Amino acid sequence: MRLDRILQAMLPHDEHFFGLFEESAQNIVLASEILQKLPLATTNEERVRIIEQIKDYEHDGDAVTHKIFSELSSTFVTPFDAEDIHVLASALDDILDNIDGSAGRFLLYKVSYCPPEMMML
């Protein structure tokens, strides 16, 4: 067993990261469920309301990502490699950013009808 593995096993771990990752993933799930409703919206007001809900989840996701980065900078021993934590948090944030960007394009391009093929999962 390598020395770094032995030290890691003996030092306390901050398990707080896992809860933050779960919170970030939950924001992604909720935003993607709302995104599925967007093509079915019949009025522009309904589309705007859905897009605002997605934007709220995106802001919540940004806050969680910020918490992860703050924890990372103040934690000496992490449950796994600090660089991997940073990459994972950034990737989760990118997913929410892309969901938000996709929703925003509905208004930008004034999409009022979606073919059935677009709504297939």
N, CA, C and O atoms as a MOPAC input file, in Angstrom:
PM7 MOZYME 1SCF
protein

 N      0.85300 1    -1.17700 1     0.00000 1
 C      0.00000 1     0.00000 1     0.00000 1
 C      0.90000 1     1.24200 1     0.00000 1
 O      1.87900 1     1.30400 1     0.74300 1
 N      0.56900 1     2.20500 1    -0.81900 1
 C      1.36900 1     3.42000 1    -0.91600 1
 C      1.18600 1     4.27600 1     0.33000 1
 O      0.16100 1     4.20500 1     1.00800 1
 N      2.19100 1     5.07700 1     0.61400 1
 C      2.18000 1     5.91200 1     1.80500 1
 C      1.01700 1     6.89900 1     1.79300 1
 O      0.39000 1     7.13100 1     2.82600 1
 N      0.72500 1     7.48400 1     0.62600 1
 C     -0.37700 1     8.44200 1     0.56900 1
 C     -1.71500 1     7.77800 1     0.86100 1
 O     -2.60100 1     8.40800 1     1.44000 1
 N     -1.87700 1     6.52100 1     0.47200 1
 C     -3.12100 1     5.78600 1     0.76600 1
 C     -3.24000 1     5.51800 1     2.27100 1
 O     -4.33000 1     5.59700 1     2.83700 1
 N     -2.11800 1     5.20200 1     2.90400 1
 C     -2.12600 1     4.95200 1     4.34500 1
 C     -2.48500 1     6.23300 1     5.08800 1
 O     -3.29900 1     6.21200 1     6.01100 1
 N     -1.87800 1     7.34600 1     4.68600 1
 C     -2.18700 1     8.62300 1     5.32900 1
 C     -3.64100 1     9.01300 1     5.11100 1
 O     -4.30300 1     9.50400 1     6.02600 1
 N     -4.13000 1     8.79600 1     3.90800 1
 C     -5.52400 1     9.11600 1     3.61900 1
 C     -6.47200 1     8.29600 1     4.48000 1
 O     -7.48900 1     8.80500 1     4.95100 1
 N     -6.14400 1     7.04500 1     4.68100 1
 C     -6.99900 1     6.16700 1     5.48300 1
 C     -7.02100 1     6.60100 1     6.94900 1
 O     -8.02900 1     6.42600 1     7.63300 1
 N     -5.91700 1     7.16500 1     7.43000 1
 C     -5.83000 1     7.53400 1     8.83900 1
 C     -6.36200 1     8.93100 1     9.12800 1
 O     -6.79800 1     9.19800 1    10.24800 1
 N     -6.33800 1     9.81500 1     8.16200 1
 C     -6.79500 1    11.18300 1     8.37000 1
 C     -8.30800 1    11.27600 1     8.20300 1
 O     -8.89700 1    10.50600 1     7.44400 1
 N     -8.94000 1    12.21200 1     8.90500 1
 C    -10.39800 1    12.36200 1     8.76200 1
 C    -10.75300 1    12.90000 1     7.37800 1
 O     -9.99500 1    13.65800 1     6.77300 1
 N    -11.90400 1    12.49600 1     6.90400 1
 C    -12.37700 1    12.94500 1     5.59700 1
 C    -13.57900 1    13.85600 1     5.78000 1
 O    -14.38100 1    13.67900 1     6.69700 1
 N    -13.68500 1    14.82400 1     4.89900 1
 C    -14.84400 1    15.70600 1     4.90100 1
 C    -15.85900 1    15.12900 1     3.92100 1
 O    -15.66600 1    15.20600 1     2.70700 1
 N    -16.92400 1    14.55900 1     4.43700 1
 C    -17.94700 1    13.91900 1     3.60200 1
 C    -18.97900 1    14.93200 1     3.08900 1
 O    -19.93200 1    14.55800 1     2.40600 1
 N    -18.78700 1    16.19600 1     3.41500 1
 C    -19.72700 1    17.24500 1     3.02500 1
 C    -19.86000 1    17.35700 1     1.50200 1
 O    -20.90800 1    17.75500 1     0.99300 1
 N    -18.81100 1    17.00900 1     0.79300 1
 C    -18.82300 1    17.11800 1    -0.67000 1
 C    -19.91400 1    16.25600 1    -1.29800 1
 O    -20.55100 1    16.66600 1    -2.26800 1
 N    -20.12600 1    15.07900 1    -0.75400 1
 C    -21.11100 1    14.17200 1    -1.34200 1
 C    -22.51900 1    14.74800 1    -1.28000 1
 O    -23.28900 1    14.59900 1    -2.22900 1
 N    -22.86000 1    15.39400 1    -0.19100 1
 C    -24.16400 1    16.04800 1    -0.08700 1
 C    -24.30700 1    17.17900 1    -1.09500 1
 O    -25.37400 1    17.37600 1    -1.67600 1
 N    -23.22100 1    17.92100 1    -1.29500 1
 C    -23.26300 1    19.00700 1    -2.27900 1
 C    -23.39200 1    18.46400 1    -3.70000 1
 O    -24.09900 1    19.04000 1    -4.52600 1
 N    -22.70600 1    17.35300 1    -3.98300 1
 C    -22.85200 1    16.74200 1    -5.30900 1
 C    -24.27800 1    16.24000 1    -5.52800 1
 O    -24.82700 1    16.36700 1    -6.62300 1
 N    -24.86800 1    15.67200 1    -4.48700 1
 C    -26.26100 1    15.22100 1    -4.59200 1
 C    -27.19700 1    16.40200 1    -4.84200 1
 O    -28.12700 1    16.30500 1    -5.64100 1
 N    -26.94800 1    17.50700 1    -4.16000 1
 C    -27.77200 1    18.69900 1    -4.35400 1
 C    -27.64200 1    19.22800 1    -5.78300 1
 O    -28.62900 1    19.63700 1    -6.39500 1
 N    -26.42800 1    19.21300 1    -6.29900 1
 C    -26.19600 1    19.66300 1    -7.67000 1
 C    -26.90100 1    18.73800 1    -8.67000 1
 O    -27.52900 1    19.20200 1    -9.62200 1
 N    -26.78900 1    17.44100 1    -8.44200 1
 C    -27.44700 1    16.48500 1    -9.33200 1
 C    -28.96400 1    16.62800 1    -9.27800 1
 O    -29.63900 1    16.49500 1   -10.29800 1
 N    -29.49800 1    16.89900 1    -8.09200 1
 C    -30.94900 1    17.08600 1    -7.96000 1
 C    -31.41200 1    18.31400 1    -8.73600 1
 O    -32.47700 1    18.28800 1    -9.35300 1
 N    -30.62400 1    19.38800 1    -8.71400 1
 C    -30.95800 1    20.56800 1    -9.51800 1
 C    -30.99900 1    20.22900 1   -11.00400 1
 O    -31.86000 1    20.71900 1   -11.73400 1
 N    -30.07600 1    19.39800 1   -11.44300 1
 C    -30.04700 1    18.98400 1   -12.85100 1
 C    -31.30100 1    18.19600 1   -13.19500 1
 O    -31.92100 1    18.43100 1   -14.23200 1
 N    -31.67600 1    17.26700 1   -12.33300 1
 C    -32.87200 1    16.45200 1   -12.57500 1
 C    -34.11500 1    17.33100 1   -12.66200 1
 O    -34.92200 1    17.18400 1   -13.58000 1
 N    -34.26700 1    18.23700 1   -11.71000 1
 C    -35.45600 1    19.09900 1   -11.69400 1
 C    -35.48900 1    20.02700 1   -12.91200 1
 O    -36.54100 1    20.22100 1   -13.52200 1
 N    -34.35100 1    20.58900 1   -13.25800 1
 C    -34.29900 1    21.48100 1   -14.42500 1
 C    -34.58900 1    20.71400 1   -15.71400 1
 O    -35.26000 1    21.23500 1   -16.60500 1
 N    -34.09400 1    19.49100 1   -15.82100 1
 C    -34.34700 1    18.71500 1   -17.03700 1
 C    -35.80900 1    18.28100 1   -17.13200 1
 O    -36.35400 1    18.18800 1   -18.23200 1
 N    -36.44700 1    18.01500 1   -15.99700 1
 C    -37.87500 1    17.67800 1   -16.01700 1
 C    -38.69900 1    18.87400 1   -16.48400 1
 O    -39.66200 1    18.71900 1   -17.23600 1
 N    -38.31700 1    20.05900 1   -16.03600 1
 C    -39.03100 1    21.26300 1   -16.46800 1
 C    -38.74700 1    21.54300 1   -17.94100 1
 O    -39.63100 1    21.99100 1   -18.67200 1
 N    -37.51800 1    21.28000 1   -18.37700 1
 C    -37.16700 1    21.48400 1   -19.78900 1
 C    -38.04300 1    20.62700 1   -20.70700 1
 O    -38.37000 1    21.04500 1   -21.81700 1
 N    -38.41700 1    19.44700 1   -20.25300 1
 C    -39.27400 1    18.58300 1   -21.05000 1
 C    -40.65900 1    19.18100 1   -21.26100 1
 O    -41.34200 1    18.83600 1   -22.22500 1
 N    -41.07600 1    20.06700 1   -20.37500 1
 C    -42.38700 1    20.71500 1   -20.50000 1
 C    -42.35900 1    21.87800 1   -21.49200 1
 O    -43.40200 1    22.29600 1   -21.99600 1
 N    -41.17500 1    22.39200 1   -21.76500 1
 C    -41.05700 1    23.58200 1   -22.60600 1
 C    -41.60500 1    23.38600 1   -24.01900 1
 O    -42.33000 1    24.25900 1   -24.49600 1
 N    -41.30200 1    22.29800 1   -24.70800 1
 C    -41.86100 1    22.13700 1   -26.05400 1
 C    -43.38700 1    21.99400 1   -26.07400 1
 O    -44.01900 1    22.21500 1   -27.10800 1
 N    -43.97000 1    21.62900 1   -24.94400 1
 C    -45.41900 1    21.44200 1   -24.86600 1
 C    -46.16100 1    22.73300 1   -24.52200 1
 O    -47.39000 1    22.77300 1   -24.57400 1
 N    -45.42500 1    23.78600 1   -24.17100 1
 C    -46.04600 1    25.05700 1   -23.80200 1
 C    -46.76400 1    25.64800 1   -25.00700 1
 O    -46.24000 1    25.64100 1   -26.12000 1
 N    -47.96000 1    26.15600 1   -24.77400 1
 C    -48.76600 1    26.66500 1   -25.88400 1
 C    -48.73400 1    28.17600 1   -26.01200 1
 O    -49.02800 1    28.71300 1   -27.08000 1
 N    -48.38000 1    28.87300 1   -24.93200 1
 C    -48.33600 1    30.33100 1   -24.99500 1
 C    -46.93600 1    30.83300 1   -24.65800 1
 O    -46.14600 1    30.13600 1   -24.02200 1
 N    -46.65200 1    32.03300 1   -25.08800 1
 C    -45.35700 1    32.63000 1   -24.80700 1
 C    -45.18400 1    32.86700 1   -23.30200 1
 O    -44.08300 1    32.71100 1   -22.77400 1
 N    -46.25900 1    33.24100 1   -22.61800 1
 C    -46.19500 1    33.46800 1   -21.18000 1
 C    -45.82600 1    32.18000 1   -20.44000 1
 O    -45.04700 1    32.19700 1   -19.48700 1
 N    -46.39500 1    31.08200 1   -20.89200 1
 C    -46.08400 1    29.79300 1   -20.27600 1
 C    -44.61600 1    29.43300 1   -20.50700 1
 O    -43.95400 1    28.92100 1   -19.60400 1
 N    -44.10900 1    29.69700 1   -21.70500 1
 C    -42.69700 1    29.44600 1   -22.00200 1
 C    -41.79700 1    30.29300 1   -21.10400 1
 O    -40.80500 1    29.80000 1   -20.56800 1
 N    -42.14700 1    31.55700 1   -20.94700 1
 C    -41.34600 1    32.45500 1   -20.11000 1
 C    -41.32800 1    31.94800 1   -18.67500 1
 O    -40.28000 1    31.96200 1   -18.03000 1
 N    -42.46800 1    31.50200 1   -18.16900 1
 C    -42.55300 1    30.98700 1   -16.80100 1
 C    -41.66500 1    29.74700 1   -16.63600 1
 O    -40.96300 1    29.61300 1   -15.63300 1
 N    -41.69700 1    28.86000 1   -17.60400 1
 C    -40.88000 1    27.64700 1   -17.54700 1
 C    -39.39800 1    28.00100 1   -17.59800 1
 O    -38.59400 1    27.44200 1   -16.85200 1
 N    -39.04900 1    28.91600 1   -18.46500 1
 C    -37.64600 1    29.32500 1   -18.59700 1
 C    -37.15800 1    29.99700 1   -17.31700 1
 O    -36.00500 1    29.81100 1   -16.92600 1
 N    -38.00600 1    30.76700 1   -16.66700 1
 C    -37.63100 1    31.39400 1   -15.39600 1
 C    -37.40100 1    30.34300 1   -14.31600 1
 O    -36.50000 1    30.49100 1   -13.49100 1
 N    -38.20900 1    29.28200 1   -14.31300 1
 C    -38.00800 1    28.20000 1   -13.34500 1
 C    -36.65400 1    27.52700 1   -13.58700 1
 O    -35.92200 1    27.23200 1   -12.64200 1
 N    -36.33300 1    27.29100 1   -14.84800 1
 C    -35.04900 1    26.67500 1   -15.18300 1
 C    -33.90300 1    27.59200 1   -14.75700 1
 O    -32.90000 1    27.12800 1   -14.21600 1
 N    -34.05500 1    28.88300 1   -15.00100 1
 C    -33.02400 1    29.84700 1   -14.61500 1
 C    -32.83000 1    29.84000 1   -13.09900 1
 O    -31.70200 1    29.97800 1   -12.62500 1
 N    -33.91200 1    29.68200 1   -12.33000 1
 C    -33.79300 1    29.59600 1   -10.87500 1
 C    -32.95200 1    28.38500 1   -10.46200 1
 O    -32.09700 1    28.48700 1    -9.58200 1
 N    -33.20300 1    27.22900 1   -11.10700 1
 C    -32.40300 1    26.04500 1   -10.80100 1
 C    -30.95200 1    26.24500 1   -11.21000 1
 O    -30.04600 1    25.74800 1   -10.54100 1
 N    -30.72500 1    26.96000 1   -12.28800 1
 C    -29.35300 1    27.22500 1   -12.73400 1
 C    -28.63800 1    28.10900 1   -11.71900 1
 O    -27.46100 1    27.89200 1   -11.43000 1
 N    -29.33500 1    29.10000 1   -11.17700 1
 C    -28.74100 1    29.95600 1   -10.14200 1
 C    -28.46400 1    29.15100 1    -8.87000 1
 O    -27.43000 1    29.32900 1    -8.22700 1
 N    -29.39400 1    28.26800 1    -8.51600 1
 C    -29.17500 1    27.39400 1    -7.36200 1
 C    -27.95200 1    26.50400 1    -7.59600 1
 O    -27.15300 1    26.28200 1    -6.68600 1
 N    -27.81800 1    26.00300 1    -8.80900 1
 C    -26.66400 1    25.17300 1    -9.15900 1
 C    -25.36100 1    25.94500 1    -9.07100 1
 O    -24.35000 1    25.41000 1    -8.61800 1
 N    -25.37700 1    27.20300 1    -9.50300 1
 C    -24.18200 1    28.04000 1    -9.37600 1
 C    -23.80300 1    28.22300 1    -7.91200 1
 O    -22.62200 1    28.21200 1    -7.56400 1
 N    -24.80900 1    28.39200 1    -7.05500 1
 C    -24.54700 1    28.55400 1    -5.62000 1
 C    -23.92900 1    27.28600 1    -5.02800 1
 O    -23.01600 1    27.36000 1    -4.20600 1
 N    -24.42700 1    26.13300 1    -5.44800 1
 C    -23.88300 1    24.86600 1    -4.95900 1
 C    -22.44400 1    24.70100 1    -5.43800 1
 O    -21.57600 1    24.28600 1    -4.67000 1
 N    -22.19200 1    25.02300 1    -6.68900 1
 C    -20.83400 1    24.93000 1    -7.22800 1
 C    -19.89600 1    25.84600 1    -6.45000 1
 O    -18.76100 1    25.47300 1    -6.15100 1
 N    -20.36800 1    27.03500 1    -6.12700 1
 C    -19.56000 1    27.96400 1    -5.34200 1
 C    -19.26600 1    27.37900 1    -3.95500 1
 O    -18.15200 1    27.50800 1    -3.44600 1
 N    -20.27500 1    26.73400 1    -3.34400 1
 C    -20.06400 1    26.09600 1    -2.03900 1
 C    -19.00200 1    25.00100 1    -2.13200 1
 O    -18.14700 1    24.87000 1    -1.25600 1
 N    -19.07200 1    24.21700 1    -3.21400 1
 C    -18.09300 1    23.13700 1    -3.40200 1
 C    -16.68900 1    23.71600 1    -3.51300 1
 O    -15.75800 1    23.22000 1    -2.87900 1
 N    -16.53500 1    24.76500 1    -4.31700 1
 C    -15.21600 1    25.36700 1    -4.48200 1
 C    -14.72100 1    25.98800 1    -3.18400 1
 O    -13.52800 1    25.92800 1    -2.88600 1
 N    -15.61900 1    26.58200 1    -2.41000 1
 C    -15.23800 1    27.15300 1    -1.11400 1
 C    -14.78200 1    26.06100 1    -0.15500 1
 O    -13.76000 1    26.19800 1     0.51800 1
 N    -15.55000 1    24.97800 1    -0.10000 1
 C    -15.17400 1    23.84400 1     0.74800 1
 C    -13.82900 1    23.26800 1     0.31800 1
 O    -12.99200 1    22.91300 1     1.14800 1
 N    -13.64400 1    23.18600 1    -0.98700 1
 C    -12.41800 1    22.61500 1    -1.52100 1
 C    -11.20100 1    23.44300 1    -1.11900 1
 O    -10.14600 1    22.89800 1    -0.79400 1
 N    -11.36000 1    24.75300 1    -1.14700 1
 C    -10.22200 1    25.61000 1    -0.80100 1
 C     -9.94000 1    25.63500 1     0.70300 1
 O     -8.85200 1    26.03500 1     1.11800 1
 N    -10.89400 1    25.21700 1     1.51100 1
 C    -10.69300 1    25.25400 1     2.95900 1
 C    -10.55200 1    23.87300 1     3.59400 1
 O    -10.45100 1    23.76300 1     4.81600 1
 N    -10.54500 1    22.82600 1     2.78300 1
 C    -10.45700 1    21.46400 1     3.30400 1
 C     -9.08400 1    20.88900 1     2.97700 1
 O     -8.65100 1    20.90000 1     1.82400 1
 N     -8.40900 1    20.38600 1     4.00500 1
 C     -7.06800 1    19.83200 1     3.81100 1
 C     -7.13700 1    18.43000 1     3.22400 1
 O     -6.43000 1    18.11600 1     2.26700 1
 N     -7.99100 1    17.58600 1     3.80000 1
 C     -8.11600 1    16.20800 1     3.33500 1
 C     -9.49900 1    16.03800 1     2.71900 1
 O    -10.51900 1    16.21700 1     3.38500 1
 N     -9.51500 1    15.69400 1     1.45500 1
 C    -10.77700 1    15.52700 1     0.73000 1
 C    -11.05300 1    14.04200 1     0.52500 1
 O    -10.13000 1    13.22800 1     0.55800 1
 N    -12.32600 1    13.68400 1     0.31300 1
 C    -12.66500 1    12.25800 1     0.14800 1
 C    -12.04500 1    11.63000 1    -1.09200 1
 O    -11.81100 1    10.42200 1    -1.12200 1
 N    -11.77800 1    12.42900 1    -2.10500 1
 C    -11.00000 1    11.98400 1    -3.26600 1
 C    -10.24600 1    13.18100 1    -3.81200 1
 O    -10.39400 1    14.29200 1    -3.30300 1
 N     -9.45900 1    12.97300 1    -4.81900 1
 C     -8.53400 1    13.99000 1    -5.30500 1
 C     -9.22100 1    15.34300 1    -5.53200 1
 O    -10.28900 1    15.41700 1    -6.14000 1
 N     -8.59500 1    16.39500 1    -5.03700 1
 C     -9.17800 1    17.73300 1    -5.13000 1
 C     -9.41000 1    18.15600 1    -6.57500 1
 O    -10.40800 1    18.81000 1    -6.87900 1
 N     -8.51100 1    17.79300 1    -7.45200 1
 C     -8.68600 1    18.14200 1    -8.86800 1
 C     -9.90900 1    17.44300 1    -9.44600 1
 O    -10.64000 1    18.03000 1   -10.24300 1
 N    -10.13600 1    16.19400 1    -9.05200 1
 C    -11.31700 1    15.46500 1    -9.52300 1
 C    -12.60300 1    16.08500 1    -8.98700 1
 O    -13.61300 1    16.12300 1    -9.69000 1
 N    -12.57200 1    16.56700 1    -7.75500 1
 C    -13.73500 1    17.24800 1    -7.19200 1
 C    -14.03500 1    18.49900 1    -8.00600 1
 O    -15.19200 1    18.77900 1    -8.32000 1
 N    -13.00600 1    19.24200 1    -8.34000 1
 C    -13.16900 1    20.46400 1    -9.13500 1
 C    -13.73400 1    20.14100 1   -10.51400 1
 O    -14.64000 1    20.82600 1   -10.98700 1
 N    -13.21300 1    19.11400 1   -11.15700 1
 C    -13.68300 1    18.72900 1   -12.49600 1
 C    -15.14600 1    18.28100 1   -12.44000 1
 O    -15.94300 1    18.66700 1   -13.29400 1
 N    -15.50000 1    17.47400 1   -11.44600 1
 C    -16.87400 1    16.99000 1   -11.31900 1
 C    -17.84500 1    18.14000 1   -11.05800 1
 O    -18.90900 1    18.21000 1   -11.67300 1
 N    -17.47700 1    19.03800 1   -10.14500 1
 C    -18.34400 1    20.18400 1    -9.85200 1
 C    -18.52900 1    21.05800 1   -11.08800 1
 O    -19.63400 1    21.52900 1   -11.35600 1
 N    -17.46700 1    21.27500 1   -11.83100 1
 C    -17.55300 1    22.08400 1   -13.05700 1
 C    -18.41800 1    21.40600 1   -14.11300 1
 O    -19.19200 1    22.06800 1   -14.80300 1
 N    -18.28700 1    20.08300 1   -14.23900 1
 C    -19.08500 1    19.35300 1   -15.22500 1
 C    -20.57100 1    19.41300 1   -14.87600 1
 O    -21.40700 1    19.60100 1   -15.75900 1
 N    -20.90300 1    19.25500 1   -13.60100 1
 C    -22.30500 1    19.34700 1   -13.18900 1
 C    -22.85200 1    20.74500 1   -13.45100 1
 O    -23.99200 1    20.90000 1   -13.88900 1
 N    -22.04300 1    21.75400 1   -13.18600 1
 C    -22.46100 1    23.13500 1   -13.45000 1
 C    -22.64600 1    23.36800 1   -14.94900 1
 O    -23.56400 1    24.07700 1   -15.35800 1
 N    -21.78200 1    22.77600 1   -15.76100 1
 C    -21.90300 1    22.92300 1   -17.21600 1
 C    -23.20500 1    22.31400 1   -17.73800 1
 O    -23.81500 1    22.84900 1   -18.66300 1
 N    -23.62600 1    21.20200 1   -17.14800 1
 C    -24.88700 1    20.57900 1   -17.56800 1
 C    -26.04900 1    21.54000 1   -17.32900 1
 O    -26.89100 1    21.73700 1   -18.20500 1
 N    -26.08900 1    22.13400 1   -16.14400 1
 C    -27.16100 1    23.09300 1   -15.84900 1
 C    -27.07700 1    24.31400 1   -16.75100 1
 O    -28.10200 1    24.83600 1   -17.18800 1
 N    -25.86400 1    24.77300 1   -17.03200 1
 C    -25.69700 1    25.91100 1   -17.94500 1
 C    -26.24900 1    25.57600 1   -19.33300 1
 O    -26.88600 1    26.41400 1   -19.97000 1
 N    -26.00300 1    24.35600 1   -19.79400 1
 C    -26.50500 1    23.95000 1   -21.11200 1
 C    -28.02400 1    23.80900 1   -21.13400 1
 O    -28.66300 1    24.15200 1   -22.12800 1
 N    -28.60500 1    23.30900 1   -20.05000 1
 C    -30.06600 1    23.23200 1   -19.96300 1
 C    -30.65400 1    24.63500 1   -20.02100 1
 O    -31.61900 1    24.88400 1   -20.74400 1
 N    -30.06500 1    25.54900 1   -19.25500 1
 C    -30.52500 1    26.94200 1   -19.23700 1
 C    -30.35200 1    27.58400 1   -20.61300 1
 O    -31.23400 1    28.30500 1   -21.07800 1
 N    -29.23400 1    27.32700 1   -21.25100 1
 C    -29.00200 1    27.88500 1   -22.58300 1
 C    -29.98500 1    27.35100 1   -23.61300 1
 O    -30.46600 1    28.09500 1   -24.46800 1
 N    -30.27700 1    26.06900 1   -23.53000 1
 C    -31.25100 1    25.47000 1   -24.45700 1
 C    -32.63000 1    26.07600 1   -24.26800 1
 O    -33.33000 1    26.36800 1   -25.23800 1
 N    -33.01400 1    26.26300 1   -23.01900 1
 C    -34.32600 1    26.85200 1   -22.73200 1
 C    -34.38400 1    28.29200 1   -23.23800 1
 O    -35.38700 1    28.71000 1   -23.81500 1
 N    -33.32500 1    29.03700 1   -23.02600 1
 C    -33.30000 1    30.42600 1   -23.47500 1
 C    -33.41200 1    30.57300 1   -24.97800 1
 O    -33.93300 1    31.57300 1   -25.47200 1
 N    -32.92800 1    29.59000 1   -25.70100 1
 C    -33.00300 1    29.64500 1   -27.16600 1
 C    -34.43700 1    29.51500 1   -27.68200 1
 O    -34.74200 1    29.93500 1   -28.79800 1
 N    -35.30700 1    28.93400 1   -26.86700 1
 C    -36.71300 1    28.86700 1   -27.26600 1
 C    -37.28500 1    30.26500 1   -27.44500 1
 O    -38.03200 1    30.53000 1   -28.38700 1
 N    -36.92300 1    31.15700 1   -26.52500 1
 C    -37.39400 1    32.54400 1   -26.65600 1
 C    -36.60500 1    33.30100 1   -27.71800 1
 O    -37.17300 1    34.06100 1   -28.50300 1
 N    -35.29400 1    33.08700 1   -27.73500 1
 C    -34.44600 1    33.79800 1   -28.67800 1
 C    -34.88600 1    33.55600 1   -30.12000 1
 O    -34.96600 1    34.48900 1   -30.91900 1
 N    -35.16900 1    32.30800 1   -30.44100 1
 C    -35.56500 1    31.95200 1   -31.81100 1
 C    -37.08100 1    31.89300 1   -32.00000 1
 O    -37.56900 1    31.51100 1   -33.06400 1
 N    -37.81300 1    32.27300 1   -30.96200 1
 C    -39.27600 1    32.33000 1   -31.00200 1
 C    -39.88400 1    31.00000 1   -31.47100 1
 O    -40.72300 1    30.96300 1   -32.37100 1
 N    -39.44300 1    29.93500 1   -30.84500 1
 C    -39.94800 1    28.60400 1   -31.17200 1
 C    -41.36000 1    28.48100 1   -30.61700 1
 O    -41.57500 1    28.60900 1   -29.41100 1
 N    -42.31200 1    28.23500 1   -31.49300 1
 C    -43.69300 1    28.09300 1   -31.04400 1
 C    -44.23800 1    26.68800 1   -31.30500 1
 O    -45.29900 1    26.31900 1   -30.80000 1
 N    -43.50200 1    25.91700 1   -32.09500 1
 C    -43.94000 1    24.55500 1   -32.39500 1
 C    -42.71000 1    23.65000 1   -32.42400 1
 O    -41.66300 1    24.01800 1   -32.95800 1
 N    -42.85400 1    22.47700 1   -31.84900 1
 C    -41.77800 1    21.49000 1   -31.87800 1
 C    -42.29100 1    20.22700 1   -32.52900 1
 O    -43.33200 1    19.70700 1   -32.12900 1
 N    -41.58700 1    19.72400 1   -33.51700 1
 C    -42.01800 1    18.46900 1   -34.13700 1
 C    -41.93100 1    17.31700 1   -33.11400 1
 O    -41.12400 1    17.37000 1   -32.18600 1
 N    -42.74600 1    16.30600 1   -33.28700 1
 C    -42.76000 1    15.19200 1   -32.32800 1
 C    -41.39000 1    14.54000 1   -32.15400 1
 O    -41.07200 1    14.05200 1   -31.06900 1
 N    -40.58200 1    14.52700 1   -33.20700 1
 C    -39.26000 1    13.91200 1   -33.13300 1
 C    -38.36700 1    14.65100 1   -32.12600 1
 O    -37.49800 1    14.04500 1   -31.50000 1
 N    -38.58700 1    15.94600 1   -31.97800 1
 C    -37.78600 1    16.72600 1   -31.05300 1
 C    -38.09700 1    16.38500 1   -29.59900 1
 O    -37.25000 1    16.55400 1   -28.72200 1
 N    -39.29200 1    15.91300 1   -29.35000 1
 C    -39.72300 1    15.63000 1   -27.98200 1
 C    -39.46800 1    14.17900 1   -27.57200 1
 O    -39.75400 1    13.79600 1   -26.43800 1
 N    -38.94100 1    13.38600 1   -28.47200 1
 C    -38.66400 1    11.98900 1   -28.13000 1
 C    -37.47000 1    11.92500 1   -27.18000 1
 O    -36.49900 1    12.66300 1   -27.34400 1
 N    -37.54500 1    11.05800 1   -26.20900 1
 C    -36.44700 1    10.89900 1   -25.24300 1
 C    -35.42500 1     9.94200 1   -25.74600 1
 O    -34.43100 1     9.68600 1   -25.06700 1

